[in-house]
Amino acid sequence: MTSPFADIYDLRGLKCPLPVLKSRKKLSGMKTGEELWLETTDPLAVIDISHMCREDGHLLLSSVATETGHRFHIRKA
């Protein structure tokens, strides 16, 4: 069985606004209902990613603190 974290989009080391810009671009190439995992280290990503999801209509399924930052699980609208 494949781990749900196997295909995490690694945005660690990027500072605002790059995590949001790269996430938007990645999501734009996905089909409605597909899910994306993001890994970030920018402390502002907690605010920015959730705001992007609200703005764009995506569902933020989870936002979890990790040892180095945050991991987000998003379902594309």
TORDOTOR-880597 format. One record per residue (C-alpha): x, y, z; residue number from 1; residue in one letter. Coordinates in pm, 1 decimal, decimal comma, always signed. Example, Ala and Ser with C-alpha at 12.3 -4.5 7.8 and 13.67 -1.06 7.14 Angstrom:
! TORDOTOR-880597
+----------+----------+----------+-----+------+
!        X !        Y !        Z ! seq ! type !
+----------+----------+----------+-----+------+
!  +1230,0 !   -450,0 !   +780,0 !   1 !    A !
!  +1367,0 !   -106,0 !   +714,0 !   2 !    S !
+----------+----------+----------+-----+------+
***
This chain:
! TORDOTOR-880597
+----------+----------+----------+-----+------+
!        X !        Y !        Z ! seq ! type !
+----------+----------+----------+-----+------+
!     +0,0 !     +0,0 !     +0,0 !   1 !    M !
!   +131,3 !   +345,2 !    -94,2 !   2 !    T !
!   +173,4 !   +602,6 !   +179,5 !   3 !    S !
!    -50,7 !   +907,7 !   +138,0 !   4 !    P !
!   +263,6 !  +1115,5 !   +188,4 !   5 !    F !
!   +450,8 !   +950,4 !   -101,4 !   6 !    A !
!   +382,0 !  +1240,7 !   -338,0 !   7 !    D !
!   +429,4 !  +1543,6 !   -115,9 !   8 !    I !
!   +493,7 !  +1863,3 !   -310,6 !   9 !    Y !
!   +811,8 !  +1982,5 !   -138,9 !  10 !    D !
!   +807,8 !  +2359,0 !    -90,1 !  11 !    L !
!  +1048,8 !  +2358,4 !   +203,2 !  12 !    R !
!  +1296,5 !  +2645,3 !   +205,0 !  13 !    G !
!  +1073,5 !  +2875,9 !     -0,7 !  14 !    L !
!   +957,7 !  +3205,3 !   +146,2 !  15 !    K !
!   +633,7 !  +3395,2 !    +92,1 !  16 !    C !
!   +483,9 !  +3429,5 !   -167,6 !  17 !    P !
!   +647,5 !  +3130,4 !   -343,6 !  18 !    L !
!   +464,6 !  +2848,4 !   -157,3 !  19 !    P !
!   +126,5 !  +2995,5 !   -258,4 !  20 !    V !
!   +232,1 !  +3075,6 !   -615,9 !  21 !    L !
!   +375,2 !  +2727,3 !   -673,1 !  22 !    K !
!    +74,2 !  +2561,2 !   -505,8 !  23 !    S !
!   -167,7 !  +2754,2 !   -726,5 !  24 !    R !
!    +25,4 !  +2653,7 !  -1037,0 !  25 !    K !
!    +34,0 !  +2287,0 !   -931,6 !  26 !    K !
!   -338,6 !  +2287,1 !   -848,6 !  27 !    L !
!   -424,6 !  +2451,8 !  -1180,8 !  28 !    S !
!   -290,5 !  +2144,6 !  -1360,4 !  29 !    G !
!   -493,6 !  +1902,5 !  -1150,2 !  30 !    M !
!   -848,4 !  +1772,0 !  -1195,0 !  31 !    K !
!  -1133,6 !  +1865,3 !   -962,4 !  32 !    T !
!  -1138,7 !  +1632,6 !   -662,4 !  33 !    G !
!   -770,7 !  +1539,8 !   -683,5 !  34 !    E !
!   -569,9 !  +1584,5 !   -365,6 !  35 !    E !
!   -236,5 !  +1753,3 !   -307,9 !  36 !    L !
!     -0,1 !  +1727,1 !    -11,8 !  37 !    W !
!   +232,2 !  +2022,7 !    +50,4 !  38 !    L !
!   +530,5 !  +2047,5 !   +282,7 !  39 !    E !
!   +650,9 !  +2395,9 !   +380,6 !  40 !    T !
!   +895,2 !  +2558,3 !   +621,5 !  41 !    T !
!   +777,6 !  +2920,1 !   +586,8 !  42 !    D !
!   +590,1 !  +3009,5 !   +909,0 !  43 !    P !
!   +353,3 !  +3234,3 !   +711,7 !  44 !    L !
!   +241,7 !  +2941,0 !   +497,1 !  45 !    A !
!     -7,5 !  +2845,5 !   +769,3 !  46 !    V !
!   -194,7 !  +3168,9 !   +700,0 !  47 !    I !
!   -121,2 !  +3196,4 !   +328,9 !  48 !    D !
!   -215,2 !  +2841,5 !   +221,5 !  49 !    I !
!   -544,4 !  +2844,5 !   +413,1 !  50 !    S !
!   -625,1 !  +3187,3 !   +266,1 !  51 !    H !
!   -543,3 !  +3063,3 !    -85,8 !  52 !    M !
!   -777,3 !  +2767,4 !    -37,0 !  53 !    C !
!  -1062,9 !  +2995,2 !    +75,3 !  54 !    R !
!   -999,7 !  +3237,9 !   -212,9 !  55 !    E !
!   -979,6 !  +2967,8 !   -479,0 !  56 !    D !
!  -1251,1 !  +2740,8 !   -335,8 !  57 !    G !
!  -1024,0 !  +2443,8 !   -258,1 !  58 !    H !
!  -1088,4 !  +2232,8 !    +50,9 !  59 !    L !
!   -809,5 !  +2237,5 !   +308,0 !  60 !    L !
!   -843,8 !  +1887,6 !   +452,5 !  61 !    L !
!   -565,5 !  +1923,8 !   +707,8 !  62 !    S !
!   -285,7 !  +2148,3 !   +826,5 !  63 !    S !
!    -39,6 !  +1972,7 !  +1054,3 !  64 !    V !
!   +273,2 !  +2106,2 !  +1221,5 !  65 !    A !
!   +586,0 !  +1902,9 !  +1144,4 !  66 !    T !
!   +934,4 !  +1913,9 !  +1294,5 !  67 !    E !
!  +1045,7 !  +2167,3 !  +1032,9 !  68 !    T !
!   +723,9 !  +2344,8 !   +931,8 !  69 !    G !
!   +379,6 !  +2239,4 !   +813,2 !  70 !    H !
!   +214,8 !  +1977,1 !   +595,8 !  71 !    R !
!   -107,9 !  +2063,1 !   +414,7 !  72 !    F !
!   -360,9 !  +1832,6 !   +250,4 !  73 !    H !
!   -576,0 !  +2005,2 !    -12,6 !  74 !    I !
!   -859,1 !  +1881,3 !   -234,2 !  75 !    R !
!   -886,3 !  +2075,7 !   -561,3 !  76 !    K !
!  -1220,0 !  +2245,8 !   -627,8 !  77 !    A !
+----------+----------+----------+-----+------+
***
